[in-house]
Amino acid sequence: MASCGAWVVQSVVIVQSALCSGAVSGQGYPNKTLRVITCEAGGGSDQVARFTAQGITGGLGQQVIVENRPCGVIPGQVTSAASPDGYTMLLSGNTLWTSPLLQSDARYDVARDFASITLVAASPTVLVVTPALQASSVKELIALAKARPGALNYAAAAIGSTNHLAGELFKSMAEVNIVAVTYKGTGPSLSAMISGEVQLGFANAAAAMPHVKSGRLRALAVTSAQPSALVPGLPTVAASVPGYQSASNYGMFAPAKTPAGIVSRLNREIVRYVSAPDTRDKFFSAGLEVVGGSEGDLTRTVASEVARLGKVIKDAGIRAN
């Protein structure tokens, strides 16, 4: 289609104006299958993507399918290179904006190459310790770490993972010297804590709490800014370390230059879906809290995360393999 500039012939101007208006407002959209690109099957991003794709299919009147790609930079690269026509979306967790901070081969810029649609869900991590560790609160843990600098190890699922960066952020803000020990996934990192190989860690609430309930681990605090219904009664890390906040945030994005009317339509459909009580229950059962909100809310969340975690990553000299 030609650009939306003025045409010489008046009748053509009218047609062109109508076509341009339709493109901007999303009139006639969608009229074919949509796809949501996300990480490999089985993870948090995949679960949120599938819940959301199923939930908005009815409202959009078209099938919404999920395409899994290897985790890391690939989902972002595929989406940023896709046509900005509203038929390709990306459901991603923190990896989308932390990967460019950790490695040089991301080949995309989050602020430049994506249009924010909405935050969909979030999952806080939980600060847990082994029962043998003489710390029953965050303040006691900080005191112990300061008394024994470099002696306490914390488990991380992988370099640059959410729980690794949660630990590094805690280390920086609490001004303690604790040492990260990385493992290949959440399961091995939890096993290391349970066996006493490491003394503490930051783990996804859904994965950690069964071990807390069985007594194999002790939960000290939740990493979200406010107390979470996922872990009722548990205080926040921020209550002892003001300003501390860490969570797995799951956002829906489109390629940059996707028409604003289409982005707004997708935002409305997703927010409508996550606002329903049965949706909240479904996500909650999976260890997730629904969020929703405006396009701007997601943009501001990502910008804040990039600024905060970028400093931690730079100061700690963290680089992904």
DASULJO-V447681 format. One record per residue. N is the residue number from 1. SS is DSSP state (@ for helix, = for strand, . for the rest). OMEGA is omega in degrees with one decimal (none if undefined). NEAR is the number of other C-alpha atoms within 8 Angstrom. Layout:
N,SS,OMEGA,NEAR ; N,SS,OMEGA,NEAR
This chain:
1,.,177.8,2 ; 2,.,-179.4,3 ; 3,.,-176.2,4 ; 4,.,178.3,7 ; 5,.,-177.9,4 ; 6,.,174.2,5 ; 7,.,-174.5,8 ; 8,.,-176.1,6 ; 9,.,-173.5,6 ; 10,@,-178.5,7 ; 11,@,178.3,6 ; 12,@,177.2,9 ; 13,@,-178.6,11 ; 14,@,178.9,8 ; 15,@,-178.4,8 ; 16,@,179.6,10 ; 17,@,179.9,9 ; 18,@,179.1,8 ; 19,@,-179.8,8 ; 20,@,179.2,9 ; 21,@,178.7,8 ; 22,@,-179.8,10 ; 23,@,-176.9,10 ; 24,@,-175.7,11 ; 25,@,-179.4,10 ; 26,.,178.0,12 ; 27,.,-179.6,7 ; 28,.,-178.8,6 ; 29,.,-5.9,6 ; 30,.,177.4,12 ; 31,.,174.4,6 ; 32,.,-177.8,7 ; 33,.,175.0,10 ; 34,=,176.8,13 ; 35,=,174.6,11 ; 36,=,178.1,14 ; 37,=,179.0,14 ; 38,=,-178.1,16 ; 39,.,-178.4,14 ; 40,.,-179.3,10 ; 41,.,174.0,7 ; 42,.,-178.8,6 ; 43,.,-178.8,8 ; 44,@,-179.8,7 ; 45,@,179.6,12 ; 46,@,-179.3,14 ; 47,@,179.0,10 ; 48,@,179.5,12 ; 49,@,-177.7,12 ; 50,@,175.7,9 ; 51,@,-174.4,8 ; 52,@,179.0,10 ; 53,@,178.3,12 ; 54,@,-174.8,9 ; 55,@,-176.5,9 ; 56,@,-179.7,12 ; 57,@,-178.3,11 ; 58,@,-178.0,8 ; 59,@,-179.8,6 ; 60,@,-179.7,8 ; 61,.,178.3,7 ; 62,.,177.0,11 ; 63,.,175.1,8 ; 64,=,-177.0,12 ; 65,=,178.8,9 ; 66,=,175.9,11 ; 67,=,179.3,8 ; 68,=,175.8,10 ; 69,.,178.6,10 ; 70,.,-178.6,8 ; 71,.,-177.4,9 ; 72,.,-174.9,9 ; 73,.,-171.9,12 ; 74,@,178.7,10 ; 75,@,178.4,14 ; 76,@,179.7,10 ; 77,@,179.7,11 ; 78,@,-177.4,8 ; 79,@,-178.0,13 ; 80,@,-179.7,12 ; 81,.,-177.1,7 ; 82,.,177.0,8 ; 83,.,-178.9,7 ; 84,.,-174.5,12 ; 85,.,178.5,7 ; 86,.,-179.1,13 ; 87,.,174.8,10 ; 88,=,175.1,15 ; 89,=,176.5,14 ; 90,=,171.5,13 ; 91,=,-176.2,15 ; 92,=,170.2,13 ; 93,.,-174.5,11 ; 94,.,-177.7,10 ; 95,@,-177.4,10 ; 96,@,-176.7,12 ; 97,@,176.4,11 ; 98,@,-178.6,12 ; 99,@,178.3,12 ; 100,@,178.1,14 ; 101,@,-173.8,10 ; 102,@,-176.2,11 ; 103,.,-172.2,9 ; 104,.,-174.0,7 ; 105,.,-178.3,6 ; 106,.,177.8,10 ; 107,.,171.5,7 ; 108,.,175.8,10 ; 109,.,-173.3,8 ; 110,@,-177.8,8 ; 111,@,-174.7,7 ; 112,@,-165.7,7 ; 113,@,-178.9,10 ; 114,=,171.2,13 ; 115,=,179.3,11 ; 116,=,174.0,13 ; 117,=,175.4,15 ; 118,=,164.2,17 ; 119,=,-178.5,15 ; 120,=,-175.6,15 ; 121,=,177.1,13 ; 122,=,177.4,12 ; 123,=,179.3,12 ; 124,=,171.0,13 ; 125,=,-178.6,15 ; 126,=,174.9,14 ; 127,=,-178.6,14 ; 128,=,178.2,14 ; 129,=,175.6,14 ; 130,.,-179.3,13 ; 131,.,-178.4,9 ; 132,.,-178.0,4 ; 133,.,-177.3,7 ; 134,.,178.0,8 ; 135,.,-179.3,9 ; 136,.,178.5,8 ; 137,.,178.5,8 ; 138,@,179.9,11 ; 139,@,178.2,7 ; 140,@,177.8,10 ; 141,@,179.1,11 ; 142,@,179.4,10 ; 143,@,179.5,8 ; 144,@,179.7,10 ; 145,@,178.8,14 ; 146,@,178.1,9 ; 147,@,-178.2,6 ; 148,.,-176.1,8 ; 149,.,178.2,10 ; 150,.,-175.8,9 ; 151,.,-177.8,8 ; 152,.,178.4,13 ; 153,=,175.0,12 ; 154,=,-176.6,14 ; 155,=,175.4,18 ; 156,=,-177.2,17 ; 157,.,179.6,15 ; 158,.,176.8,10 ; 159,.,178.8,11 ; 160,.,178.0,12 ; 161,.,-178.9,10 ; 162,@,-178.3,10 ; 163,@,174.4,13 ; 164,@,-178.9,16 ; 165,@,174.2,12 ; 166,@,177.8,11 ; 167,@,179.5,13 ; 168,@,176.3,10 ; 169,@,177.3,11 ; 170,@,179.3,11 ; 171,@,-178.7,11 ; 172,@,-174.2,9 ; 173,@,178.8,8 ; 174,@,179.6,8 ; 175,.,178.1,7 ; 176,.,178.4,11 ; 177,.,173.7,10 ; 178,.,-169.9,12 ; 179,=,178.2,9 ; 180,=,172.5,10 ; 181,=,-173.6,9 ; 182,=,-179.9,11 ; 183,.,-179.6,11 ; 184,.,176.0,8 ; 185,.,-177.4,8 ; 186,@,-179.1,11 ; 187,@,178.8,7 ; 188,@,-179.6,10 ; 189,@,176.5,14 ; 190,@,178.0,11 ; 191,@,179.1,8 ; 192,@,177.2,11 ; 193,@,-178.2,16 ; 194,@,-179.6,10 ; 195,@,-178.6,7 ; 196,.,178.2,8 ; 197,.,171.8,7 ; 198,.,-172.0,13 ; 199,.,-176.1,13 ; 200,=,177.8,13 ; 201,=,176.5,14 ; 202,=,-173.6,15 ; 203,=,174.8,13 ; 204,=,-175.1,11 ; 205,@,-177.8,13 ; 206,@,-179.0,8 ; 207,@,-173.6,9 ; 208,@,-169.3,12 ; 209,@,175.1,10 ; 210,@,178.8,8 ; 211,@,175.6,10 ; 212,@,-179.2,11 ; 213,@,179.6,8 ; 214,.,179.8,7 ; 215,.,-179.0,8 ; 216,.,174.9,10 ; 217,.,177.2,14 ; 218,=,179.0,11 ; 219,=,178.8,11 ; 220,=,-174.8,13 ; 221,=,174.5,13 ; 222,=,-172.0,15 ; 223,.,178.9,16 ; 224,.,-178.5,13 ; 225,.,179.2,10 ; 226,.,176.4,5 ; 227,.,-175.8,12 ; 228,.,176.7,10 ; 229,@,177.7,5 ; 230,@,179.0,9 ; 231,@,-174.1,10 ; 232,.,177.8,7 ; 233,.,-177.9,5 ; 234,.,179.3,11 ; 235,.,176.9,9 ; 236,=,171.7,13 ; 237,@,-177.9,15 ; 238,@,178.1,11 ; 239,@,178.6,7 ; 240,.,178.4,8 ; 241,.,-173.9,9 ; 242,.,177.8,7 ; 243,.,-179.3,6 ; 244,.,177.4,12 ; 245,.,176.5,9 ; 246,.,178.3,11 ; 247,=,169.7,11 ; 248,=,179.6,11 ; 249,=,-179.1,11 ; 250,=,-177.3,14 ; 251,=,174.9,14 ; 252,=,-176.7,13 ; 253,=,171.5,13 ; 254,=,174.6,17 ; 255,=,176.4,16 ; 256,.,179.0,10 ; 257,.,169.3,7 ; 258,.,-176.9,12 ; 259,.,-176.6,13 ; 260,@,179.4,8 ; 261,@,178.6,10 ; 262,@,177.3,13 ; 263,@,179.0,14 ; 264,@,179.1,10 ; 265,@,179.2,9 ; 266,@,177.6,9 ; 267,@,-178.3,12 ; 268,@,-178.1,8 ; 269,@,-178.7,11 ; 270,@,179.9,14 ; 271,@,176.5,12 ; 272,@,-178.6,8 ; 273,@,-175.1,11 ; 274,@,-179.8,13 ; 275,@,-179.0,10 ; 276,.,-178.9,8 ; 277,@,-178.8,7 ; 278,@,175.8,6 ; 279,@,178.5,10 ; 280,@,179.4,12 ; 281,@,-179.2,8 ; 282,@,179.4,8 ; 283,@,-178.2,11 ; 284,@,179.4,11 ; 285,@,178.7,7 ; 286,.,178.9,7 ; 287,.,-177.4,10 ; 288,.,173.6,11 ; 289,=,179.2,11 ; 290,=,-178.3,12 ; 291,.,-175.0,9 ; 292,.,179.9,12 ; 293,.,-175.0,9 ; 294,.,173.9,10 ; 295,@,-178.7,12 ; 296,@,178.6,8 ; 297,@,179.3,10 ; 298,@,179.1,14 ; 299,@,-179.3,10 ; 300,@,178.1,8 ; 301,@,-179.6,8 ; 302,@,179.9,9 ; 303,@,179.0,9 ; 304,@,179.0,8 ; 305,@,-179.9,10 ; 306,@,-179.5,11 ; 307,@,-175.4,8 ; 308,@,-177.7,8 ; 309,@,177.2,11 ; 310,@,179.2,11 ; 311,@,179.2,8 ; 312,@,-178.8,12 ; 313,@,-179.7,13 ; 314,@,-177.8,8 ; 315,@,-179.1,6 ; 316,@,-179.6,7 ; 317,.,-176.5,6 ; 318,.,174.7,9 ; 319,.,177.9,9 ; 320,.,179.4,7 ; 321,.,none,3
